[in-house]
Amino acid sequence: MLQNNLELKSKIDQLWNKFWSGGISNPLTAIEQITYLLFMKRLDELDQKKQADAEFTGEKYTSKFEGRWIPPEYRAKLRDGDTQGETDKKIADGKMYEIDKRTLRWSEFKHMQAEDMLQHAQGKVFPFLKDLNGAESNFTHHMKNAVFIIPKPALLVEAVKTIDEIFEVMERDSRVNGQAFQDIQGDVYEMLLSEIATAGKNGQFRTPRHIIKLMADLVQPQLGHKIADPACGSGGFLLGAYQYVVTQLAIKAGTQNLAPDEDGFVRTSVAAALTEKAQAILSSSLRGYDIDATMVRLGLMNLMMHGIDEPHIDYKDTLSKSFVEESEYDIVLANPPFTGSIDKGDINENLQLGTTKTELLFVENIYRLLKKGGTACVIVPQGVLFGAGGAFKALRQMLIERCDLKAVITLPSGVFKPYAGVSTAILLFTKVWGPKDKLTQPATEHVWFYEMTADGYSLDDKRSKQEGNGDLQDIITKYHSRKPATPDQESDRTAKCFMVPRTEIADEKNNYDLSLSRYKTDVFEEVHYDAPSVILDRLIQAEVGDVADAELAKVQSGIVRELLELKGMLA
């Protein structure tokens, strides 16, 4: 994680300070502007890498910076059937203009003088970026209202210089430490996003990358699965699913010597074993939604910087009446907003829980989004596991009866620090019965519980890397090898993980309570204490040293005398 790379963290802090002193003090505005610059830089680097790879392999590749670009407002003046001569005449007459795309590369414009660089970035590079995927693309649609508002030439020059330095550090770390460049880039982006708010905006906060990888390893998405996140923020879960699938394809293709990362997860780069067809299938299968237009743009650029050319992230409230998708997805990965609420009149009428609490509505909505046989892995506040309200119980009953609730994994409260200290849990369930199906028998037979006590990082605000990776890999291994208890052998309820039968969870005493403490057997160790007289002798010795007992009463008073009196009473 970035917290452990002091040089990189220092560079990020420098960048923030430059924007703050340069007049952009709103963190959300600053990160949006920084992301535009990161995107310009990464776009140029990826394009040059693809060009080099194509030359090496002999494959055809058309650079994004090849040819000339006509801005959209001028393209509208062209008529179908215009010859090149007619277009050239309009350009010559000043009715339109075109730009050599090479001048829009980061590596080209970063050498300009300050005033020229700002005008070029504002008037040409940024409009080109917004128009990158064509007028009809999802990216262009959501970038329509985006603005480049870096106010001062000096700020842009300093920001460009610092971003170049950040990329140099990332490249060096990638070579020296063997960590994938995209993972380091993910750390940088995570650090930037953490500045948006400390406790989260509308209950949102960043999900640590190693927790996303854990959840991806639990659900094991495959190429061809339709994957969604209905509250995707910057797209971390979509990216986690993408990287998991790419890694599995690389392994199947025979890629060897893939070393685990610092958290014990095996991941490889986007380019490995990913054919053009597989890339198209994978890109088209990822869907994200968010109610914050800025986060939608950040998510789109985040995925594009990681090699997904046409990401599908849309501005939409997935709890509202306007969202009509149902039974669409094979996998849903999400960390939806906690403790939020929604206007009762705008709640989708297909949601039946009768509550305005978003942490409950999102889980019900995720259940509806899944195809039959589809699986969800969702982070919820632990209150969802035991809340006494009618909507809480109804949701848990739905997860037990209409879904196969496979696992409840409780997380320590420090996992989301420094953003929040809330205690959370991961719910892993597969949809078996639809909401309108007649229920003939409950879908869940047993629920696997695991109590995570460590995730490989300190649980304070610093979240420093600790030795080992905590319980992360143990969770994955034991989840995939879990077996229900048999009538002759019950699951050991004193262990970190154990199985509980549905009948016990649903009985009158437990009433669908899913809190781990409800079923865990606490182990109390018998502690043997010294006799009171021995303890008193130890206290007296600590006070008087080697003074003989015969002389003690003559020379001592106060606490020692009282201790002696107490010892005498015990004789």
Secondary structure, 3 states (H helix, E strand, C coil): CHHHCHHHHHHHHHHHHHHHHCCCCCHHHHHHHHHHHHHHHHHHHHHHHHHHHHHHHCCCCCCCCCCEECCHHHHCCCCCCCCHHHHHHHHHCCCCCCEEHHHHCHHHHCCCCHHHHHHHHHHHHHHHHHCCCCCCCHHHHHHCCCCCCCCCHHHHHHHHHHHHHHHHHHHHHHHHHCCCHHHHHHHHHHHHHHCCCCCCECCECCCCHHHHHHHHHHHCCCCCCCEEECCCCCCHHHHHHHHHHHHHHHHHCCCCCCCCCCCCCCCCCCCCCCCHHHHHHHHHCEEEEECCHHHHHHHHHHHHHCCCCCCCEEECCCCECCCCCCCCEEEEEECCCCCCECCHHHECCCCCCCCCEHHHHHHHHHHHHEEEEEEEEEEEECHHHHCCCHHHHHHHHHHHHCEEEEEEEEECHHHHCCCCCCCEEEEEEEECCCCCCCCCCCCCCEEEEEECCCCCECCCCCCCECCCCCCHHHHHHHHHCCCCCECCECCCCCCCEEEEEHHHHHCCCCCCCCCHHHCCCCCCCCCCCCCHHHHHHHHHHHHHCCCCHHHHHHHCCCHHHHHHHHHHHHC
